[in-house]
């Protein structure tokens, strides 16, 4: 690639699509980085940050994999559409590239009763991220709903008490540098 770029004439450079070259280099760097580090890139699971493609399944699969392997999930710059709840049942770190340029856009408006929760509490349990475990960390992204959104951004849902018969698990999870916009509640904590 470098040899090919070095042989480009000034006239050819005027019409060269540099964005395609940059995208290629970034994708190869991400593949290499993923293979040697403790980080998984959300794009490796099929998520596309174009603001149009539904990335819900890719996010759930990436989270499931990172929970099993202990890897950090990196969300690249872009706008990712999510349309349903993402369940987190084991420790994980989910890290974006910044609140200005890494946006998770939640497009579903109406909350519906869904398992695994008791229908009595479905309204509170409807959240984009349903956290059901200790040591979950979110950082450096924006979670955005709509003016009509009936969903919570995050719910820290601890349905089972710990050994001391208390629900203290929320103290071991963190949200830092996350901008939550246009959700029913940004963060909802529920134990029971």
C-alpha positions in Angstrom: 0.0 0.0 0.0 2.8 2.4 0.9 4.6 1.7 -2.4 1.4 2.3 -4.3 0.8 5.6 -2.5 4.4 6.7 -3.1 4.0 6.2 -6.9 0.8 8.4 -7.1 1.4 11.5 -9.3 0.3 14.9 -8.1 -2.5 14.9 -10.7 -3.8 11.5 -9.5 -3.6 12.6 -5.9 -6.2 15.4 -6.7 -8.9 12.8 -7.4 -7.7 10.1 -4.9 -10.4 9.0 -2.4 -8.4 9.2 0.8 -11.3 8.3 3.0 -11.4 4.8 1.5 -7.6 4.4 2.2 -8.0 5.7 5.7 -11.0 3.3 6.3 -8.9 0.4 5.0 -5.9 1.2 7.2 -8.1 1.7 10.3 -9.9 -1.6 9.8 -6.6 -3.5 9.4 -5.2 -1.7 12.5 -8.3 -2.7 14.5 -8.0 -6.3 13.4 -4.3 -6.4 14.4 -5.0 -4.5 17.7 -7.9 -6.8 18.6 -5.7 -9.9 18.1 -2.9 -8.7 20.4 -4.7 -6.8 23.1 -7.5 -7.3 25.7 -9.9 -5.3 23.6 -12.7 -6.3 21.3 -13.9 -3.8 18.7 -17.7 -3.6 18.3 -17.2 -3.5 14.5 -15.7 -6.9 14.6 -19.2 -8.2 15.5 -20.9 -6.5 12.6 -21.9 -3.2 14.2 -21.9 -0.3 11.8 -21.8 3.3 13.1 -23.7 4.8 10.2 -26.8 6.0 12.3 -29.1 3.7 10.2 -28.1 0.0 10.7 -29.7 -1.8 13.6 -26.8 -2.9 15.7 -28.7 -4.5 18.6 -27.8 -8.1 17.8 -24.1 -7.1 17.2 -24.0 -5.4 20.6 -25.5 -8.3 22.5 -23.2 -10.8 20.8 -20.2 -8.6 21.5 -21.2 -8.1 25.1 -21.8 -11.9 25.6 -18.4 -12.7 24.1 -16.5 -10.0 26.2 -18.2 -11.3 29.3 -17.0 -14.8 28.6 -13.4 -13.7 27.6 -12.9 -10.8 30.0 -12.1 -8.5 27.1 -13.0 -4.8 27.1 -15.6 -3.8 24.5 -14.5 -0.8 22.5 -17.2 1.2 20.6 -15.5 3.1 17.8 -16.5 6.6 16.7 -19.9 6.6 15.0 -23.7 6.5 15.6 -24.9 3.0 16.4 -28.7 2.2 16.4 -30.0 0.0 19.2 -33.7 -1.0 19.1 -34.1 -3.4 22.1 -32.7 -4.2 25.6 -29.1 -5.2 26.0 -28.6 -7.6 28.9 -25.4 -7.6 30.9 -25.2 -10.6 33.2 -21.4 -10.7 34.1 -18.6 -8.2 34.6 -17.6 -6.2 31.6 -16.1 -2.9 30.6 -17.8 -1.0 27.7 -15.7 1.9 26.5 -16.5 4.4 23.7 -14.3 6.9 22.0 -15.9 10.1 23.5 -19.3 11.6 24.2 -19.1 13.9 21.2 -18.3 11.3 18.6 -19.6 7.9 19.9 -23.4 7.8 20.0 -25.7 4.9 20.8 -29.0 6.0 19.4 -32.0 4.1 20.9 -34.9 4.3 18.5 -37.7 2.3 20.2 -40.3 4.5 21.9 -42.9 2.3 23.7 -41.9 0.1 26.6 -43.4 -3.4 26.6 -43.6 -6.1 29.3 -40.7 -8.5 28.6 -39.0 -11.3 30.4 -36.9 -12.1 32.4 -38.6 -9.7 34.9 -41.8 -9.9 36.8 -44.5 -8.1 34.7 -45.3 -6.1 37.9 -42.0 -4.2 37.4 -41.8 -4.2 33.6 -41.9 -0.4 33.3 -38.9 0.0 35.5 -37.1 -2.9 34.0 -37.2 -1.5 30.4 -33.8 0.0 29.8 -31.4 0.0 27.0 -28.7 -1.5 29.2 -30.1 -4.0 31.8 -27.2 -4.6 34.3 -27.7 -7.6 36.4 -24.3 -8.1 37.9 -21.4 -6.5 39.8 -18.3 -4.9 38.3 -19.8 -3.4 35.1 -18.2 -0.3 33.7 -19.4 2.1 31.1 -17.4 5.1 29.8 -17.0 7.7 27.0 -20.1 7.6 24.9 -23.6 9.2 24.6 -26.8 7.2 25.0 -29.6 9.0 23.2 -33.3 8.2 23.0 -36.1 10.5 21.6 -38.5 13.0 23.1 -41.2 10.3 23.3 -39.0 7.5 24.7 -40.5 5.5 27.5 -37.3 3.5 28.3 -34.7 4.1 30.9 -31.1 4.4 29.8 -29.5 2.1 32.3 -31.1 -0.1 35.0 -29.0 -1.7 37.6 -31.2 -4.6 38.5 -30.1 -6.9 41.2 -32.8 -9.5 41.6 -30.8 -11.7 44.0 -29.2 -10.6 47.3 -25.6 -11.2 48.0 -24.2 -13.3 50.9 -25.0 -10.6 53.4 -28.6 -10.6 52.2 -28.3 -7.0 50.9 -28.4 -5.5 47.5 -25.1 -3.6 47.6 -23.9 -4.7 44.1 -24.5 -1.3 42.5 -21.6 0.2 44.4 -19.2 -1.9 42.3 -20.4 -0.7 38.9 -19.5 2.6 37.3 -20.7 5.0 34.6 -18.2 7.7 33.8 -18.1 10.3 31.0 -21.4 9.0 29.6 -24.0 11.5 28.4 -27.6 10.2 28.7 -30.2 12.2 26.6 -33.9 11.9 26.1 -34.6 8.8 28.1 -37.4 8.3 30.6 -34.8 8.1 33.4 -31.1 8.1 32.7 -30.2 5.6 35.5 -32.7 3.5 37.4 -31.5 1.3 40.3 -33.8 -1.5 41.3 -33.1 -4.3 43.9 -35.6 -7.0 44.6 
